[in-house]
């Protein structure tokens, strides 16, 4: 399994090199010197995420979708040759793609599938080539707009630029399309990514490299271990092959000079004297020359045999006989035509051939009578090579198991520092045990060399105390961490912790065995396990180590050395790989989505900032979150200017599993910030969703034709006029020229999508320096004229403060840059979402009347037009247009705009300059008042009256008239509203009908007209002010006695009678056959006071007492006393 891990790492790196074209992604072409001096430079954002910020952006969010990156400030070299990051669309594919970061777990999954016979081609293909599935491309640099303080309406805004691909981390220039000037928006000196050895082969860490707080040094160190380990493993493989070839050649050259047997090898003996007598050291079979057994029972050990002759390779044993003998090497070499060399001796009694010696055997098969007993090193001190290798591999398996337990179960129970202590402590104990075992084996080889050649016992040193102390300290530290968890009762994985402790105990047992086995240098063992005749002699001890080892021992030691180095490298590489995996164990979201609105960039684990376009009417959204494998939960926090601290505390939510959650937020144009804190075992990840509100700039259009009979000069001319919905809501009357209402009339409603970002706050002078398409924040909408200065306006109350969000104009089209250099990204779906009319909640209806028909304008247009044509009754007072404007397919409150079309120009508004009691207008001007007015008072004059219209497209033309009257000359000024020739009206500028026969409004200057209006209004104060006008009349007496007193008596206005009498009006003056007194008597006006009657009776001597008596009698004698 360990070899597979290493091979897997190597194969995976090669596959990544083939699959990832960004192998050389750290090389960024530097910007030319002095390039971009006139282009402002972005500053570091201050976030942990490597990014830049632009303060106070002077472009709209819509406009930013057209921006792109260029290598030069002249914007003539757009970014190219950049491999954009790709995100799976399917959530399961995203999760599988994220799982590929954890190589150790991936290897375990593959091996587990192989063991369970569930390994499929799909599993291997996904592991090597990646997870299949539909993908979305992420732009090289993301651009987001947001206010610095989301809780303040008038906070300054910033543009955040976040690189997402390795090649973007360099110096670039943010540019806008050619028609714009200047083209360069900002210089973007992105901070370079930290260099890692893996960047040469497989790119970068999409998460770790983008955060400044990531331990870059630790990552580089672990990758250096992997890189160096891979090279050393390759070097070890080459060295092993070289040593094997060289060792075989050396063995052939040396012959029997370095035989391991204590006696001379019979294969190399030449001075034979027959017959020879030998004793068997082990049981043996007799064979015929054909290779068949002579007898079934073998000769016993210790038997005495007499050899008559010897021959090499005399008998060729069958393969079955070789297998039964247990010589695996010979079994392998014989079919290849390279069998081991053998020496056979012929016996007479019993007759047959006996195998005397065989190549590579240490223990002689036969010995002479006077031979000494042959000893070998204790098997515990010097185990056989297969046993030793098996033990090393067992230890490595135990180490791998302990590391797997750590990364699989301990990550959620221990802090990062504790886990690293456990991981590296476990690695250190394993390395100490493995190295100590190799050192013991090397000493055992020297011991065996001395034992076999000199028959001396080599004294072996004990294990170094320092090594034992270090091992004990490491074990104690590991045990302390584990036992502390167990004692504290915070352990959640008791079985796995006990298994981990068992692994450590096995390493401790191995270290103890390595230390104890060295004491067995005094306990050599008999080389043969069978009894034969030999002489036993004492063997002295020595401290002299051999100068060199035999070729066989050297070759065996070399094998163990290579295996030990391989095991050490694999263990270190495993821990390095696990460390890199652990560094990526962070809280993260595999996917996040919203049921309403449109996310600008593809959501995923690496989309740390994203922008959500949400309809301004939305007051709730449903968040769909898919948590990562190592994520404990997600804490959600919403920031909005209308949310108080208490609201935010109550609104903080925690989701501990994947699912949907409904979130309430205030509606309106203000920015909202949704922070999603993915809580992990070691590192938390914050995902910030910038919620920008989308609104509609709605305008109404009216078109019609002219009657060719009344206006033959306008035949074929079409009247067309537009106004904003905001203006229509405040002014329901729509003034049009003399169009033909008996023909078809067309109503148009145009909706233009706009995003309320950024919002500029400040004085009007500051706001006037930026584009009109950027929303503004102020106390009110500063300009107002026929609704053409603010396409949207909304008042927002925040606590005790009031703000006005308004925008002077809207952008009607946008051309997103869908290339690799654009910040919008190749897969931007913003424009289709805004243009969608089939699944949106937009509709328009005429009440009473039918619905409007919707139609899209163009591929890059932000407008949607609704049209209604027919014989429309738009002149009725009860006509209205209902408009529902929302980007989502949801019910929303429809706006009701009252509409009444009037053939004519707007009514002039009258205003008296320096108005006072001596200069005033009768009656007081009102929009719904009469068409005729009079300027009255001692100082009243026509020049004091100003006439104007609020609609800047019109102006008022005055015309003066005069005629004689009973109180002097009557001067009259007529006012008419006329469309300006330069207002875009064309040939029908003068076709607005006046309200009167000739004028829209008239103002007169005459005492008689003022008296008349004052008496009709029963306004004695106005009458008093108007009486002063008689001072400038030549015949003032005739003007006063022109029946005004009689009229005042008829109106029963005592105040007016009083004013006229005070100005010496004649009560006996006959007007139209009657006097004022007669009028009062005839009408029986008892309301006049006695004082007034007496004054009328005695004011002049011509009044008789009969008249007075008649008055009193009719009054019932109320004044007789």
Secondary structure, 3 states (H helix, E strand, C coil): CHHHHHHHHHHHHHHHHHHCCCCCCCCCCCCCCCCCCCCCECEECCCCECEEEEECCCCCHHHHCCCEEECCCCCCCECCCCCCCEEECCHHHHHHHHHCCCHHHHHHHHHHHHHCCCCCHHHHHHHHHCCCCCEEECCCEEEEEEECCCCCCCCCEEEEEEECCHHHCCEEEEECCCCCCCCEEEEEECCCCCCCCCHHHHCCCCCHHHECCCCHHHHHHHHHHHHHHHHHHHHHHHHHHHHHHHHHHHHHHHCCCCCCCCCCCHHHCCCCCCCEEEEECCCECEECCCCCECCCCCECCCCEEEEEEEEECCCCCCHHHHHHHCCHHHHHHHHCCCCCCEEEEEECCCCEEEEEEECCCCCCCEECCCCECCEECCCCCCCCHHHHHHHHHHHHHHHHHHHHHHHHHHCCCCCHHHHHHHHHHHHHHHHHHHHHHHHHHHHHHHHHHHHHHHCCEECCCCCCHHHHHHHHHHHHHHHHHHHHHHHHCCCCCHHHHHHHHHHHHHHHHHHHHHHHHHHHHHCCEECCCCCCCCECCCCCEECCCCCCCCHHHHHHHHHHHHHHHHHHHHHHHHHHHHHHHHHCCECCEEEEEECCCEECCCCCCCCCEEEEEEECCCCEEEEEEEECCCEEEEEEEEEECCCCHHHHHHHCEEECCCEEEEEECCCCCCCEEEEEEEEECCECEEEEEEEEEEEEEEEEEEEEEECCCCCHHHCCCEEEEEEEHHHHHHCCEEEECCECCCCCEEEEEEEEEEECCCEEECCHHHHCCCCCCCEEEECCCCCCCCCCCCCEEEEEEECCEEEEEEECCCCCECCCCCCCCECCCCCCCHHHHHHCCCCCCCEEEEECCCECEEEECCCCECEEEEEEEECCCCCCCCCEEEEECCCCCCCCCCEEEECEEEECCCCCEEEECCCECCEEEECCCCCCCCCEEEEECCCCCHHHEEEECCCCCEEEEEEEEEEEECCEEEEEEEEEEEECCCCCCHHHCCCCCCCCCCCCEEEEECHHHHHHHHHHCCCHHHHHHHHHHHHHCCCHHHHHCCCHHHHHHHCCCHHHHHHHHHCCCCCCCCECCECHHHHHHHHCCCCCCHHHHHHHHHCCCCCCHHHHHHHHHHCCCCCCC
